Amino acid sequence: MTETDLKNLIMVELSKKGCKIFNRPTGLFFRKTKGGEYARVKIGDKGQSDLSGHRPDGLAFYIEVKRPDGRGRATPQQLQFIKAMQESGAIAGIVESVPEAVCLVFGAKS
């Protein structure tokens, strides 16, 4: 399963539970100009989590999604972003599965 597949499954499951959730891609992308050349486009901020949103009660969350095969690791910027969001009172963390995401957002009883 790709990281994109996992992000999509998490978004569907959290949406079913009443969350508003958004995919926040970050990185360097290229777009073709009218002249046929490619222009660089930087999207997002380094370290920003993959998914963000809020629960039905309004509490914000930020989720960094990593593949369960261990091939992806959180960068120092991602860990710093998660810590800053947690310190601000939001839910934030790293997950490798849909159940982990639901547990992060709603706690162990979900």
MOPAC internal coordinates of N, CA, C and O (Angstrom, degrees):
PM7 1SCF
backbone

  N    0.0000 0     0.00 0     0.00 0    0    0    0
  C    1.4568 1     0.00 0     0.00 0    1    0    0
  C    1.5251 1   108.92 1     0.00 0    2    1    0
  O    1.2310 1   120.90 1   -44.75 1    3    2    1
  N    1.3083 1   115.89 1   135.25 1    3    2    1
  C    1.4601 1   119.84 1   178.38 1    5    3    2
  C    1.5279 1   110.35 1   -81.69 1    6    5    3
  O    1.2310 1   120.93 1   -15.13 1    7    6    5
  N    1.3145 1   115.83 1   164.87 1    7    6    5
  C    1.4647 1   120.11 1   176.08 1    9    7    6
  C    1.5267 1   110.22 1   -62.34 1   10    9    7
  O    1.2310 1   120.50 1   141.82 1   11   10    9
  N    1.3266 1   116.65 1   -38.18 1   11   10    9
  C    1.4666 1   120.93 1   178.33 1   13   11   10
  C    1.5284 1   111.04 1   -61.82 1   14   13   11
  O    1.2310 1   120.40 1   136.59 1   15   14   13
  N    1.3390 1   116.85 1   -43.41 1   15   14   13
  C    1.4684 1   120.55 1   177.35 1   17   15   14
  C    1.5292 1   110.40 1   -59.26 1   18   17   15
  O    1.2310 1   120.86 1   134.19 1   19   18   17
  N    1.3247 1   115.96 1   -45.81 1   19   18   17
  C    1.4608 1   120.62 1  -179.02 1   21   19   18
  C    1.5283 1   110.87 1   -64.05 1   22   21   19
  O    1.2310 1   120.24 1   137.03 1   23   22   21
  N    1.3360 1   117.14 1   -42.97 1   23   22   21
  C    1.4724 1   119.85 1   177.69 1   25   23   22
  C    1.5274 1   110.65 1   -58.70 1   26   25   23
  O    1.2310 1   120.56 1   136.10 1   27   26   25
  N    1.3269 1   116.53 1   -43.90 1   27   26   25
  C    1.4661 1   120.11 1   179.82 1   29   27   26
  C    1.5201 1   111.96 1   -62.28 1   30   29   27
  O    1.2310 1   119.92 1   136.93 1   31   30   29
  N    1.3303 1   117.75 1   -43.07 1   31   30   29
  C    1.4709 1   121.18 1   178.68 1   33   31   30
  C    1.5278 1   111.10 1   -63.46 1   34   33   31
  O    1.2310 1   120.54 1   139.52 1   35   34   33
  N    1.3254 1   116.58 1   -40.48 1   35   34   33
  C    1.4704 1   120.68 1   177.81 1   37   35   34
  C    1.5205 1   109.92 1   -63.47 1   38   37   35
  O    1.2310 1   120.45 1   136.20 1   39   38   37
  N    1.3193 1   116.74 1   -43.80 1   39   38   37
  C    1.4692 1   120.27 1  -179.62 1   41   39   38
  C    1.5300 1   111.00 1   -61.09 1   42   41   39
  O    1.2310 1   120.34 1   137.52 1   43   42   41
  N    1.3278 1   116.96 1   -42.48 1   43   42   41
  C    1.4691 1   120.65 1   179.54 1   45   43   42
  C    1.5240 1   110.14 1   -63.39 1   46   45   43
  O    1.2310 1   120.23 1   131.95 1   47   46   45
  N    1.3250 1   117.17 1   -48.05 1   47   46   45
  C    1.4710 1   120.68 1  -176.63 1   49   47   46
  C    1.5241 1   111.80 1   -64.47 1   50   49   47
  O    1.2310 1   119.81 1   135.61 1   51   50   49
  N    1.3152 1   117.97 1   -44.39 1   51   50   49
  C    1.4652 1   119.61 1   179.90 1   53   51   50
  C    1.5312 1   111.19 1   -69.20 1   54   53   51
  O    1.2310 1   120.11 1   147.46 1   55   54   53
  N    1.3128 1   117.39 1   -32.54 1   55   54   53
  C    1.4729 1   120.51 1   175.05 1   57   55   54
  C    1.5209 1   110.70 1   -63.31 1   58   57   55
  O    1.2310 1   120.49 1   139.55 1   59   58   57
  N    1.3356 1   116.67 1   -40.45 1   59   58   57
  C    1.4718 1   121.17 1   177.79 1   61   59   58
  C    1.5238 1   111.29 1   -60.60 1   62   61   59
  O    1.2310 1   120.67 1   152.18 1   63   62   61
  N    1.3313 1   116.32 1   -27.82 1   63   62   61
  C    1.4695 1   121.45 1  -178.76 1   65   63   62
  C    1.5263 1   111.71 1   -92.10 1   66   65   63
  O    1.2310 1   120.32 1  -168.36 1   67   66   65
  N    1.3293 1   116.99 1    11.64 1   67   66   65
  C    1.4578 1   121.06 1   174.27 1   69   67   66
  C    1.5107 1   116.12 1    91.99 1   70   69   67
  O    1.2310 1   120.09 1  -174.22 1   71   70   69
  N    1.3225 1   117.43 1     5.78 1   71   70   69
  C    1.4678 1   120.37 1  -179.95 1   73   71   70
  C    1.5191 1   110.88 1   -80.23 1   74   73   71
  O    1.2310 1   121.12 1   -29.43 1   75   74   73
  N    1.3061 1   115.47 1   150.57 1   75   74   73
  C    1.4577 1   122.75 1   166.16 1   77   75   74
  C    1.5187 1   104.52 1   -98.63 1   78   77   75
  O    1.2310 1   120.57 1   -55.58 1   79   78   77
  N    1.3342 1   116.51 1   124.42 1   79   78   77
  C    1.4610 1   119.50 1  -173.29 1   81   79   78
  C    1.5155 1   110.34 1  -138.37 1   82   81   79
  O    1.2310 1   121.39 1   -37.35 1   83   82   81
  N    1.3327 1   114.95 1   142.65 1   83   82   81
  C    1.4546 1   121.11 1  -175.14 1   85   83   82
  C    1.5171 1   110.67 1  -132.90 1   86   85   83
  O    1.2310 1   120.75 1   -41.77 1   87   86   85
  N    1.3230 1   116.16 1   138.23 1   87   86   85
  C    1.4488 1   122.65 1   174.29 1   89   87   86
  C    1.5226 1   107.43 1   -85.04 1   90   89   87
  O    1.2310 1   120.34 1   -52.53 1   91   90   89
  N    1.3194 1   116.96 1   127.47 1   91   90   89
  C    1.4568 1   121.87 1  -177.72 1   93   91   90
  C    1.5291 1   109.82 1  -118.66 1   94   93   91
  O    1.2310 1   120.12 1   -99.00 1   95   94   93
  N    1.3370 1   117.37 1    81.00 1   95   94   93
  C    1.4641 1   118.36 1  -179.95 1   97   95   94
  C    1.5279 1   111.02 1   -65.87 1   98   97   95
  O    1.2310 1   121.00 1   -35.27 1   99   98   97
  N    1.3129 1   115.70 1   144.73 1   99   98   97
  C    1.4572 1   120.87 1   176.29 1  101   99   98
  C    1.5197 1   108.33 1  -133.10 1  102  101   99
  O    1.2310 1   120.74 1   -24.11 1  103  102  101
  N    1.2930 1   116.19 1   155.89 1  103  102  101
  C    1.4552 1   120.50 1   176.15 1  105  103  102
  C    1.5101 1   112.18 1   133.70 1  106  105  103
  O    1.2310 1   121.82 1    14.19 1  107  106  105
  N    1.3079 1   114.11 1  -165.81 1  107  106  105
  C    1.4560 1   121.68 1  -178.68 1  109  107  106
  C    1.5155 1   108.54 1  -107.94 1  110  109  107
  O    1.2310 1   120.81 1   -54.80 1  111  110  109
  N    1.3177 1   116.06 1   125.20 1  111  110  109
  C    1.4506 1   122.51 1  -179.88 1  113  111  110
  C    1.5266 1   108.56 1  -124.64 1  114  113  111
  O    1.2310 1   120.90 1   -15.02 1  115  114  113
  N    1.3005 1   115.89 1   164.98 1  115  114  113
  C    1.4579 1   120.97 1   178.92 1  117  115  114
  C    1.5186 1   109.27 1  -124.86 1  118  117  115
  O    1.2310 1   120.98 1   -38.71 1  119  118  117
  N    1.3210 1   115.73 1   141.29 1  119  118  117
  C    1.4636 1   120.45 1   175.83 1  121  119  118
  C    1.5138 1   108.12 1  -128.59 1  122  121  119
  O    1.2310 1   121.67 1   -33.06 1  123  122  121
  N    1.3126 1   114.40 1   146.94 1  123  122  121
  C    1.4612 1   119.92 1  -179.36 1  125  123  122
  C    1.5226 1   108.96 1   -83.75 1  126  125  123
  O    1.2310 1   120.68 1   -49.41 1  127  126  125
  N    1.3114 1   116.30 1   130.59 1  127  126  125
  C    1.4634 1   121.21 1   179.37 1  129  127  126
  C    1.5301 1   109.58 1   -86.07 1  130  129  127
  O    1.2310 1   120.78 1    -9.70 1  131  130  129
  N    1.3249 1   116.12 1   170.30 1  131  130  129
  C    1.4699 1   120.55 1   177.75 1  133  131  130
  C    1.5224 1   111.57 1   -60.65 1  134  133  131
  O    1.2310 1   120.38 1   151.90 1  135  134  133
  N    1.3204 1   116.88 1   -28.10 1  135  134  133
  C    1.4556 1   121.56 1   179.27 1  137  135  134
  C    1.5213 1   113.60 1   -81.23 1  138  137  135
  O    1.2310 1   119.98 1  -179.37 1  139  138  137
  N    1.3264 1   117.64 1     0.63 1  139  138  137
  C    1.4585 1   121.50 1   178.73 1  141  139  138
  C    1.5126 1   114.92 1    87.56 1  142  141  139
  O    1.2310 1   120.15 1   179.18 1  143  142  141
  N    1.3188 1   117.32 1    -0.82 1  143  142  141
  C    1.4581 1   120.73 1   177.64 1  145  143  142
  C    1.5304 1   109.26 1   -89.33 1  146  145  143
  O    1.2310 1   120.88 1   -11.42 1  147  146  145
  N    1.3211 1   115.92 1   168.58 1  147  146  145
  C    1.4540 1   120.41 1   178.99 1  149  147  146
  C    1.5272 1   109.99 1  -108.67 1  150  149  147
  O    1.2310 1   121.28 1   -48.90 1  151  150  149
  N    1.3010 1   115.15 1   131.10 1  151  150  149
  C    1.4641 1   121.44 1   178.43 1  153  151  150
  C    1.5202 1   109.22 1  -106.96 1  154  153  151
  O    1.2310 1   121.04 1   -38.73 1  155  154  153
  N    1.3271 1   115.62 1   141.27 1  155  154  153
  C    1.4744 1   121.12 1   177.36 1  157  155  154
  C    1.5135 1   109.03 1   -80.43 1  158  157  155
  O    1.2310 1   120.87 1   -43.44 1  159  158  157
  N    1.3368 1   115.95 1   136.56 1  159  158  157
  C    1.4556 1   121.42 1   178.66 1  161  159  158
  C    1.5317 1   107.67 1  -131.42 1  162  161  159
  O    1.2310 1   120.71 1   -62.26 1  163  162  161
  N    1.3335 1   116.25 1   117.74 1  163  162  161
  C    1.4674 1   121.26 1   177.37 1  165  163  162
  C    1.5277 1   108.17 1   -91.87 1  166  165  163
  O    1.2310 1   120.86 1   -51.08 1  167  166  165
  N    1.3380 1   115.97 1   128.92 1  167  166  165
  C    1.4585 1   120.85 1  -178.55 1  169  167  166
  C    1.5245 1   109.25 1  -121.08 1  170  169  167
  O    1.2310 1   120.91 1   -45.19 1  171  170  169
  N    1.3242 1   115.87 1   134.81 1  171  170  169
  C    1.4593 1   121.18 1   175.57 1  173  171  170
  C    1.5226 1   113.03 1    75.74 1  174  173  171
  O    1.2310 1   121.68 1     2.64 1  175  174  173
  N    1.3125 1   114.39 1  -177.36 1  175  174  173
  C    1.4561 1   122.22 1   179.49 1  177  175  174
  C    1.5202 1   109.46 1  -113.86 1  178  177  175
  O    1.2310 1   120.69 1   -36.54 1  179  178  177
  N    1.3298 1   116.29 1   143.46 1  179  178  177
  C    1.4505 1   120.72 1   178.54 1  181  179  178
  C    1.5209 1   110.13 1   -56.46 1  182  181  179
  O    1.2310 1   120.71 1   -49.71 1  183  182  181
  N    1.3236 1   116.25 1   130.29 1  183  182  181
  C    1.4533 1   121.17 1   177.33 1  185  183  182
  C    1.5151 1   114.60 1    94.64 1  186  185  183
  O    1.2310 1   120.18 1   163.02 1  187  186  185
  N    1.3184 1   117.26 1   -16.98 1  187  186  185
  C    1.4681 1   121.65 1  -179.73 1  189  187  186
  C    1.5345 1   109.71 1   -57.83 1  190  189  187
  O    1.2310 1   120.05 1   -41.31 1  191  190  189
  N    1.3207 1   117.51 1   138.69 1  191  190  189
  C    1.4633 1   121.67 1  -178.55 1  193  191  190
  C    1.5254 1   111.72 1   -68.54 1  194  193  191
  O    1.2310 1   121.42 1   -24.92 1  195  194  193
  N    1.3449 1   114.89 1   155.08 1  195  194  193
  C    1.4644 1   121.76 1  -178.53 1  197  195  194
  C    1.5265 1   112.76 1   -63.10 1  198  197  195
  O    1.2310 1   120.95 1   136.12 1  199  198  197
  N    1.3254 1   115.78 1   -43.88 1  199  198  197
  C    1.4576 1   121.21 1  -176.03 1  201  199  198
  C    1.5206 1   109.58 1  -123.37 1  202  201  199
  O    1.2310 1   120.77 1   -36.55 1  203  202  201
  N    1.3182 1   116.13 1   143.45 1  203  202  201
  C    1.4612 1   120.38 1   174.95 1  205  203  202
  C    1.5145 1   108.40 1  -144.15 1  206  205  203
  O    1.2310 1   121.24 1   -20.91 1  207  206  205
  N    1.3077 1   115.23 1   159.09 1  207  206  205
  C    1.4552 1   119.50 1   179.43 1  209  207  206
  C    1.5055 1   111.04 1   171.42 1  210  209  207
  O    1.2310 1   121.73 1    21.40 1  211  210  209
  N    1.3353 1   114.29 1  -158.60 1  211  210  209
  C    1.4554 1   118.57 1   176.26 1  213  211  210
  C    1.5155 1   110.45 1  -147.25 1  214  213  211
  O    1.2310 1   121.87 1   -28.46 1  215  214  213
  N    1.3245 1   114.02 1   151.54 1  215  214  213
  C    1.4618 1   121.54 1   177.84 1  217  215  214
  C    1.5229 1   109.27 1   -74.42 1  218  217  215
  O    1.2310 1   120.37 1    -9.16 1  219  218  217
  N    1.3446 1   116.91 1   170.84 1  219  218  217
  C    1.4683 1   119.12 1   177.86 1  221  219  218
  C    1.5308 1   113.09 1   -58.35 1  222  221  219
  O    1.2310 1   119.96 1   153.27 1  223  222  221
  N    1.3433 1   117.68 1   -26.73 1  223  222  221
  C    1.4651 1   120.35 1   179.30 1  225  223  222
  C    1.5303 1   112.60 1   -85.27 1  226  225  223
  O    1.2310 1   120.12 1  -178.54 1  227  226  225
  N    1.3298 1   117.37 1     1.46 1  227  226  225
  C    1.4536 1   121.66 1   176.06 1  229  227  226
  C    1.5155 1   115.74 1    95.08 1  230  229  227
  O    1.2310 1   119.43 1   171.91 1  231  230  229
  N    1.3334 1   118.69 1    -8.09 1  231  230  229
  C    1.4606 1   120.86 1  -179.53 1  233  231  230
  C    1.5314 1   109.89 1   -69.44 1  234  233  231
  O    1.2310 1   120.84 1   -52.46 1  235  234  233
  N    1.3283 1   116.00 1   127.54 1  235  234  233
  C    1.4621 1   121.65 1  -177.41 1  237  235  234
  C    1.5205 1   111.45 1   -76.49 1  238  237  235
  O    1.2310 1   121.26 1   -30.10 1  239  238  237
  N    1.3390 1   115.19 1   149.90 1  239  238  237
  C    1.4583 1   120.45 1   174.35 1  241  239  238
  C    1.5201 1   110.68 1  -139.91 1  242  241  239
  O    1.2310 1   121.75 1   -25.97 1  243  242  241
  N    1.3343 1   114.26 1   154.03 1  243  242  241
  C    1.4592 1   123.40 1   179.11 1  245  243  242
  C    1.5252 1   106.83 1  -136.23 1  246  245  243
  O    1.2310 1   120.66 1   -54.39 1  247  246  245
  N    1.3275 1   116.35 1   125.61 1  247  246  245
  C    1.4571 1   120.84 1  -174.72 1  249  247  246
  C    1.5261 1   109.78 1  -124.24 1  250  249  247
  O    1.2310 1   121.13 1   -56.02 1  251  250  249
  N    1.3108 1   115.45 1   123.98 1  251  250  249
  C    1.4615 1   121.95 1   171.71 1  253  251  250
  C    1.5291 1   106.30 1   -96.81 1  254  253  251
  O    1.2310 1   120.38 1   -58.63 1  255  254  253
  N    1.3246 1   116.88 1   121.37 1  255  254  253
  C    1.4579 1   122.21 1  -176.20 1  257  255  254
  C    1.5289 1   109.57 1  -101.20 1  258  257  255
  O    1.2310 1   121.03 1   -50.59 1  259  258  257
  N    1.3193 1   115.64 1   129.41 1  259  258  257
  C    1.4646 1   122.15 1   176.31 1  261  259  258
  C    1.5241 1   108.92 1  -126.81 1  262  261  259
  O    1.2310 1   121.08 1   -32.34 1  263  262  261
  N    1.3230 1   115.54 1   147.66 1  263  262  261
  C    1.4615 1   119.87 1   178.73 1  265  263  262
  C    1.5216 1   110.22 1   -66.52 1  266  265  263
  O    1.2310 1   119.92 1   -36.86 1  267  266  265
  N    1.3413 1   117.77 1   143.14 1  267  266  265
  C    1.4645 1   120.06 1  -178.17 1  269  267  266
  C    1.5221 1   114.39 1   -71.28 1  270  269  267
  O    1.2310 1   119.63 1   170.21 1  271  270  269
  N    1.3332 1   118.30 1    -9.79 1  271  270  269
  C    1.4670 1   120.23 1  -179.33 1  273  271  270
  C    1.5257 1   112.61 1   -79.94 1  274  273  271
  O    1.2310 1   120.40 1  -178.53 1  275  274  273
  N    1.3298 1   116.84 1     1.47 1  275  274  273
  C    1.4595 1   120.67 1   176.72 1  277  275  274
  C    1.5115 1   114.94 1    79.66 1  278  277  275
  O    1.2310 1   119.84 1  -172.30 1  279  278  277
  N    1.3248 1   117.90 1     7.70 1  279  278  277
  C    1.4677 1   120.37 1  -177.30 1  281  279  278
  C    1.5288 1   112.28 1   -77.94 1  282  281  279
  O    1.2310 1   119.87 1   159.59 1  283  282  281
  N    1.3070 1   117.85 1   -20.41 1  283  282  281
  C    1.4588 1   120.75 1   179.63 1  285  283  282
  C    1.5155 1   110.80 1  -107.66 1  286  285  283
  O    1.2310 1   120.97 1   -41.74 1  287  286  285
  N    1.3127 1   115.76 1   138.26 1  287  286  285
  C    1.4657 1   120.81 1   177.27 1  289  287  286
  C    1.5178 1   108.78 1  -126.23 1  290  289  287
  O    1.2310 1   121.16 1   -32.52 1  291  290  289
  N    1.3035 1   115.38 1   147.48 1  291  290  289
  C    1.4632 1   120.02 1   177.96 1  293  291  290
  C    1.5262 1   109.40 1   -70.19 1  294  293  291
  O    1.2310 1   121.45 1   -41.93 1  295  294  293
  N    1.3228 1   114.83 1   138.07 1  295  294  293
  C    1.4625 1   120.41 1   177.11 1  297  295  294
  C    1.5319 1   109.56 1   -81.83 1  298  297  295
  O    1.2310 1   120.21 1   -17.50 1  299  298  297
  N    1.3200 1   117.21 1   162.50 1  299  298  297
  C    1.4706 1   118.72 1   175.79 1  301  299  298
  C    1.5310 1   111.72 1   -57.07 1  302  301  299
  O    1.2310 1   120.06 1   143.42 1  303  302  301
  N    1.3393 1   117.49 1   -36.58 1  303  302  301
  C    1.4666 1   120.67 1   179.22 1  305  303  302
  C    1.5242 1   111.05 1   -65.69 1  306  305  303
  O    1.2310 1   120.12 1   141.15 1  307  306  305
  N    1.3269 1   117.37 1   -38.85 1  307  306  305
  C    1.4694 1   120.91 1   178.32 1  309  307  306
  C    1.5239 1   110.76 1   -66.21 1  310  309  307
  O    1.2310 1   120.34 1   138.00 1  311  310  309
  N    1.3216 1   116.96 1   -42.00 1  311  310  309
  C    1.4696 1   120.47 1   178.47 1  313  311  310
  C    1.5262 1   110.49 1   -65.12 1  314  313  311
  O    1.2310 1   120.36 1   141.76 1  315  314  313
  N    1.3265 1   116.91 1   -38.24 1  315  314  313
  C    1.4659 1   120.89 1   178.13 1  317  315  314
  C    1.5285 1   110.44 1   -65.62 1  318  317  315
  O    1.2310 1   120.26 1   138.24 1  319  318  317
  N    1.3352 1   117.11 1   -41.76 1  319  318  317
  C    1.4681 1   121.16 1   178.55 1  321  319  318
  C    1.5305 1   110.31 1   -62.28 1  322  321  319
  O    1.2310 1   120.30 1   133.51 1  323  322  321
  N    1.3271 1   117.03 1   -46.49 1  323  322  321
  C    1.4711 1   121.21 1   179.75 1  325  323  322
  C    1.5232 1   110.14 1   -59.39 1  326  325  323
  O    1.2310 1   120.42 1   134.06 1  327  326  325
  N    1.3197 1   116.80 1   -45.94 1  327  326  325
  C    1.4751 1   120.58 1   179.54 1  329  327  326
  C    1.5240 1   110.92 1   -60.54 1  330  329  327
  O    1.2310 1   120.25 1   136.37 1  331  330  329
  N    1.3291 1   117.12 1   -43.63 1  331  330  329
  C    1.4671 1   120.84 1  -179.60 1  333  331  330
  C    1.5250 1   110.95 1   -63.57 1  334  333  331
  O    1.2310 1   120.04 1   140.27 1  335  334  333
  N    1.3207 1   117.54 1   -39.73 1  335  334  333
  C    1.4715 1   120.56 1   179.47 1  337  335  334
  C    1.5259 1   110.36 1   -67.93 1  338  337  335
  O    1.2310 1   120.24 1   138.36 1  339  338  337
  N    1.3218 1   117.14 1   -41.64 1  339  338  337
  C    1.4659 1   120.57 1   177.35 1  341  339  338
  C    1.5299 1   110.81 1   -61.76 1  342  341  339
  O    1.2310 1   120.41 1   137.69 1  343  342  341
  N    1.3188 1   116.83 1   -42.31 1  343  342  341
  C    1.4611 1   120.76 1  -179.78 1  345  343  342
  C    1.5261 1   112.14 1   -66.42 1  346  345  343
  O    1.2310 1   120.48 1   156.97 1  347  346  345
  N    1.3372 1   116.68 1   -23.03 1  347  346  345
  C    1.4644 1   120.19 1   178.66 1  349  347  346
  C    1.5282 1   112.13 1   -85.49 1  350  349  347
  O    1.2310 1   120.53 1   175.89 1  351  350  349
  N    1.3377 1   116.59 1    -4.11 1  351  350  349
  C    1.4624 1   120.63 1   178.54 1  353  351  350
  C    1.5163 1   114.72 1   102.01 1  354  353  351
  O    1.2310 1   120.00 1   179.43 1  355  354  353
  N    1.3225 1   117.60 1    -0.57 1  355  354  353
  C    1.4608 1   121.09 1   178.31 1  357  355  354
  C    1.5283 1   109.94 1   -86.01 1  358  357  355
  O    1.2310 1   121.16 1   -15.78 1  359  358  357
  N    1.3135 1   115.38 1   164.22 1  359  358  357
  C    1.4594 1   122.61 1   172.29 1  361  359  358
  C    1.5221 1   106.75 1   -85.55 1  362  361  359
  O    1.2310 1   119.66 1   -46.52 1  363  362  361
  N    1.3220 1   118.26 1   133.48 1  363  362  361
  C    1.4568 1   120.64 1   178.86 1  365  363  362
  C    1.5176 1   109.50 1  -155.04 1  366  365  363
  O    1.2310 1   120.97 1   -37.94 1  367  366  365
  N    1.3333 1   115.76 1   142.06 1  367  366  365
  C    1.4512 1   119.39 1   178.25 1  369  367  366
  C    1.5165 1   112.30 1  -179.65 1  370  369  367
  O    1.2310 1   122.03 1     1.09 1  371  370  369
  N    1.3263 1   113.71 1  -178.91 1  371  370  369
  C    1.4578 1   122.45 1  -179.61 1  373  371  370
  C    1.5245 1   107.98 1  -110.45 1  374  373  371
  O    1.2310 1   120.78 1   -45.25 1  375  374  373
  N    1.3305 1   116.12 1   134.75 1  375  374  373
  C    1.4638 1   120.67 1   179.26 1  377  375  374
  C    1.5215 1   110.12 1  -130.47 1  378  377  375
  O    1.2310 1   121.53 1   -22.67 1  379  378  377
  N    1.3497 1   114.67 1   157.33 1  379  378  377
  C    1.4600 1   121.40 1   177.78 1  381  379  378
  C    1.5215 1   112.03 1  -125.32 1  382  381  379
  O    1.2310 1   119.93 1  -173.54 1  383  382  381
  N    1.3452 1   117.74 1     6.46 1  383  382  381
  C    1.4627 1   120.89 1  -179.15 1  385  383  382
  C    1.5236 1   109.90 1  -158.55 1  386  385  383
  O    1.2310 1   121.47 1   -14.08 1  387  386  385
  N    1.3252 1   114.78 1   165.92 1  387  386  385
  C    1.4676 1   120.26 1   176.84 1  389  387  386
  C    1.5278 1   110.53 1   -63.68 1  390  389  387
  O    1.2310 1   119.01 1   132.07 1  391  390  389
  N    1.3564 1   119.50 1   -47.93 1  391  390  389
  C    1.4717 1   118.45 1   178.99 1  393  391  390
  C    1.5328 1   113.18 1   -58.87 1  394  393  391
  O    1.2310 1   120.09 1   143.12 1  395  394  393
  N    1.3244 1   117.43 1   -36.88 1  395  394  393
  C    1.4719 1   119.74 1   177.49 1  397  395  394
  C    1.5219 1   110.62 1   -64.01 1  398  397  395
  O    1.2310 1   120.24 1   141.06 1  399  398  397
  N    1.3223 1   117.16 1   -38.94 1  399  398  397
  C    1.4615 1   120.64 1   179.58 1  401  399  398
  C    1.5261 1   110.92 1   -65.37 1  402  401  399
  O    1.2310 1   120.55 1   136.08 1  403  402  401
  N    1.3253 1   116.56 1   -43.92 1  403  402  401
  C    1.4738 1   120.74 1   179.38 1  405  403  402
  C    1.5275 1   109.41 1   -63.65 1  406  405  403
  O    1.2310 1   120.47 1   137.88 1  407  406  405
  N    1.3181 1   116.70 1   -42.12 1  407  406  405
  C    1.4761 1   121.07 1   178.59 1  409  407  406
  C    1.5282 1   110.71 1   -64.02 1  410  409  407
  O    1.2310 1   120.11 1   137.68 1  411  410  409
  N    1.3129 1   117.39 1   -42.32 1  411  410  409
  C    1.4679 1   120.44 1   178.38 1  413  411  410
  C    1.5133 1   111.05 1   -59.89 1  414  413  411
  O    1.2310 1   120.38 1   133.28 1  415  414  413
  N    1.3407 1   116.88 1   -46.72 1  415  414  413
  C    1.4588 1   121.37 1  -173.90 1  417  415  414
  C    1.5229 1   112.09 1   -75.55 1  418  417  415
  O    1.2310 1   120.18 1   140.41 1  419  418  417
  N    1.3315 1   117.27 1   -39.59 1  419  418  417
  C    1.4686 1   119.70 1  -173.16 1  421  419  418
  C    1.5246 1   114.09 1  -112.16 1  422  421  419
  O    1.2310 1   119.29 1   172.31 1  423  422  421
  N    1.2995 1   118.97 1    -7.69 1  423  422  421
  C    1.4564 1   120.89 1  -177.43 1  425  423  422
  C    1.5070 1   111.43 1    94.14 1  426  425  423
  O    1.2310 1   120.51 1    -5.78 1  427  426  425
  N    1.2938 1   116.63 1   174.22 1  427  426  425
  C    1.4715 1   123.64 1  -171.89 1  429  427  426
  C    1.5246 1   113.39 1   -65.77 1  430  429  427
  O    1.2310 1   118.76 1   159.46 1  431  430  429
  N    1.3243 1   119.97 1   -20.54 1  431  430  429
  C    1.4679 1   121.39 1  -174.92 1  433  431  430
  C    1.5089 1   114.00 1   -81.25 1  434  433  431
  O    1.2310 1   118.91 1   175.09 1  435  434  433
  N    1.3578 1   119.68 1    -4.91 1  435  434  433
  C    1.4644 1   120.71 1  -176.15 1  437  435  434
  C    1.4949 1   112.85 1   -85.17 1  438  437  435
  O    1.2310 1   120.10 1   180.00 1  439  438  437

